[in-house]
Amino acid sequence: MVKRPGTPSRARGTSKLPKSAFAYPSKRKYPINTKARARNALSRAAQRGTFGSVSHVRRRVLKRYPSLRKTKRRKASRRRR
């Protein structure tokens, strides 16, 4: 099924969410009411040809879920053969 531009989200339960549960409340785009949906919003916003900007969605997600902030990871040591 191809999503047509301008059609409302058909995801289960998003039509009942308040506007504050979206990264773009006026357009009701990118629901961020759960951590899973927030992670999904970040990845969808990063895809080419999608609505909005990644930085805006990232700001909204991190404001709501600060624990999703990336931490610096140490590089895994490579074993030589």
FENGI-V329117 format. One record per backbone hydrogen bond with DSSP energy under -0.5 kcal/mol. CO is the residue of the C=O (numbers start at 1). NH is the residue of the N-H. If there is no record, write none. Layout:
co = (CO,CO)
nh = (NH,NH)
This chain:
co = (4,11,11,13,14,18,19,21,23,24,24,24,29,29,30,34,35,36,37,38,39,40,41,42,43,44,47,53,54,55,56,57,58,59,60,61,65,66)
nh = (7,14,15,16,17,21,22,32,25,27,28,29,23,24,23,38,39,40,41,42,43,44,45,46,47,47,50,57,58,59,60,61,62,63,64,65,68,69)
